[in-house]
Amino acid sequence: MIRNRSDEEDPAPPRRTPSGAAVMQVAKTEAIERALFEEWATTGYAALSMEAIAKRAGVGKAALYRRWPSKLAMVSDVMTRIGTELIEAPDSGDLRRDLHLLLRQLRRVLRHRTIGLILPDLHAEMPRNPELADAVRATLQVARRDKAKVVFRQAIARGELAADIDLDLAADLVGSMIYWRLVVTRQPADEAYLHTLVDLILRALGYRGRDATG
């Protein structure tokens, strides 16, 4: 069963719906974030500037600097937050299903036109920009890999995987192949491909669930 957070902890107090100036501030922040990705997809990270982002968002540069002290801080914050929000760690009670759900989430993200343009540029820029590389590896990559590790730890607790599997390698298996398929080679990743990829990952990790063969 997928866990219901309300079964495990006290419910959070209801949020007050923003109104007036608060709504305007949220809308402005969202406009800036959209402009960041649109400008980045157009120019690449190296040519990306706070001034161009502000112009595309229809705000003054001061609006950006009130939120982030630099382009690097802005990119790190926005990408980490959005990346974390888009990927959740499923807990269906079955590793095969959890992997399929996780891969479908990754596929949805990687199929997004803007993200598909940004990611190759990001990874090309990282070797030239150590500060950017450190920021991405310390935030976005860690967050994405941690979601996969949660899925594998759940499977270990259920006895579907051995307790001594290499969690880093397992996380690499989930992310690397679908990234290569969709972003590098630009091939489709339909449901048949996802099921084949899940089977491959399960065999590589020595899956011993109820449908294991061999």
C-alpha positions in Angstrom: 0.0 0.0 0.0 1.2 3.5 -0.7 1.7 5.3 2.6 -0.6 8.0 3.8 1.4 10.6 5.7 -1.6 11.3 7.9 -1.3 7.7 9.3 2.2 8.4 10.5 2.2 12.0 11.9 0.0 14.7 13.0 -1.6 16.6 10.1 0.0 19.9 9.2 -2.0 23.0 10.2 -4.0 24.4 7.2 -2.1 26.9 5.1 -3.5 30.4 4.8 -4.3 31.1 1.2 -2.1 34.0 0.0 -3.9 37.1 -1.0 -3.1 40.6 -2.2 0.6 41.4 -2.4 1.5 37.8 -1.4 -0.2 36.5 -4.5 1.5 39.0 -6.6 4.9 38.0 -5.2 4.3 34.3 -5.9 3.2 35.1 -9.4 6.4 37.2 -9.9 8.6 34.5 -8.6 7.0 31.9 -10.9 7.4 34.3 -13.9 11.1 34.7 -13.1 11.6 30.9 -12.8 9.8 30.4 -16.2 12.0 33.1 -17.7 15.1 31.4 -16.3 14.4 28.2 -18.1 13.2 29.8 -21.3 16.3 32.0 -21.5 18.6 29.2 -20.6 17.2 26.9 -23.3 17.7 29.8 -25.8 21.2 31.0 -24.9 22.9 28.3 -22.9 24.2 28.7 -19.3 27.4 30.5 -20.2 25.5 33.4 -21.9 22.7 33.4 -19.4 22.4 36.7 -17.5 20.3 38.1 -14.7 19.5 41.1 -16.9 18.1 38.9 -19.7 16.1 36.8 -17.3 14.6 39.9 -15.7 13.7 41.3 -19.1 12.0 38.1 -20.3 10.1 38.0 -17.0 9.0 41.6 -17.3 10.6 42.6 -13.9 13.5 44.7 -12.8 16.8 43.1 -11.9 16.3 44.1 -8.3 13.4 41.5 -8.1 15.9 38.8 -9.0 18.6 40.0 -6.5 16.1 40.2 -3.7 15.6 36.4 -4.2 19.0 35.2 -5.2 22.5 36.8 -4.8 23.8 35.4 -8.1 23.0 33.4 -11.3 24.6 30.4 -9.7 22.5 30.6 -6.6 19.3 31.1 -8.6 20.0 28.1 -10.9 21.0 25.8 -8.0 17.9 26.8 -5.9 15.3 26.6 -8.7 16.6 23.4 -10.3 16.9 21.6 -6.9 13.4 22.6 -5.8 11.7 21.8 -9.0 13.6 18.6 -9.5 12.6 17.5 -6.0 9.0 18.4 -6.5 8.7 16.5 -9.8 10.2 13.2 -8.5 8.7 11.3 -5.6 9.7 7.9 -4.2 6.8 5.5 -4.7 6.0 2.9 -2.1 3.5 0.4 -3.6 4.8 -2.6 -1.7 6.5 -4.1 -4.7 9.9 -3.2 -6.2 8.9 -4.0 -9.8 6.0 -1.6 -9.7 8.0 1.1 -7.7 10.7 1.1 -10.4 8.2 1.4 -13.2 6.5 4.3 -11.4 9.9 6.0 -10.8 11.0 5.6 -14.4 7.7 7.0 -15.6 8.3 10.1 -13.5 11.8 10.5 -14.9 10.5 10.0 -18.4 7.9 12.8 -17.9 10.6 15.2 -16.8 13.1 14.3 -19.5 10.4 14.5 -22.2 9.7 18.2 -21.4 11.0 20.3 -24.3 12.7 22.9 -22.2 14.3 20.5 -19.8 15.5 18.4 -22.7 17.4 21.4 -24.0 18.8 22.5 -20.7 20.2 19.2 -19.4 22.7 18.6 -22.1 23.9 22.2 -21.8 24.1 21.8 -18.1 26.3 18.7 -18.2 28.5 20.3 -20.9 29.0 23.3 -18.8 29.8 21.5 -15.5 33.4 20.5 -16.4 34.2 24.2 -17.3 32.5 25.6 -14.2 33.5 23.9 -11.0 31.2 26.1 -8.9 28.2 25.0 -11.0 29.3 21.4 -10.9 29.6 21.5 -7.1 26.2 23.1 -6.7 24.4 20.6 -9.0 26.1 17.6 -7.5 25.5 18.7 -4.0 21.8 19.5 -4.5 20.0 18.3 -7.6 21.9 15.0 -8.2 21.8 14.1 -4.5 18.0 14.8 -4.3 17.3 12.7 -7.4 19.5 9.8 -6.3 18.1 9.8 -2.8 14.6 9.2 -4.2 15.9 6.1 -6.0 17.7 4.9 -2.9 14.5 5.2 -0.8 12.9 2.8 -3.3 15.7 0.3 -2.9 15.9 0.5 0.9 12.1 -0.3 0.9 12.8 -3.3 -1.2 15.6 -4.5 1.1 13.3 -4.2 4.1 10.7 -6.4 2.3 13.4 -9.0 1.4 13.2 -8.3 -2.3 16.9 -7.4 -2.5 20.0 -8.4 -0.6 21.0 -6.0 2.2 24.5 -5.5 0.8 23.6 -4.2 -2.7 25.5 -1.1 -3.9 22.9 1.6 -3.5 24.9 4.1 -5.6 25.2 1.7 -8.4 21.5 0.9 -8.2 20.6 4.6 -8.4 22.9 4.9 -11.4 21.0 2.1 -13.1 17.7 3.9 -12.7 18.8 7.3 -13.9 21.5 6.8 -16.5 19.9 4.6 -19.1 16.7 6.5 -19.5 18.7 9.8 -19.6 20.9 8.3 -22.3 17.8 7.1 -24.2 15.8 10.3 -24.2 18.4 13.1 -24.0 21.5 11.7 -25.7 20.2 9.3 -28.4 16.7 10.9 -28.7 15.0 7.6 -29.0 11.5 6.9 -27.7 10.9 5.3 -24.3 7.5 3.7 -24.5 5.9 1.4 -21.9 7.5 -1.6 -23.5 10.9 0.0 -23.1 10.2 0.9 -19.5 9.2 -2.7 -18.7 12.3 -4.1 -20.4 14.5 -1.6 -18.5 12.8 -2.6 -15.2 13.5 -6.3 -16.0 17.1 -5.5 -16.7 17.6 -3.5 -13.4 15.9 -6.3 -11.4 18.2 -9.0 -12.9 21.3 -6.9 -12.3 20.4 -6.3 -8.7 19.5 -10.0 -8.0 15.8 -9.4 -7.4 14.2 -12.1 -5.4 10.6 -11.0 -5.2 7.6 -13.2 -5.8 7.9 -13.0 -9.6 11.6 -13.6 -9.7 12.8 -16.4 -12.1 15.9 -18.4 -12.5 
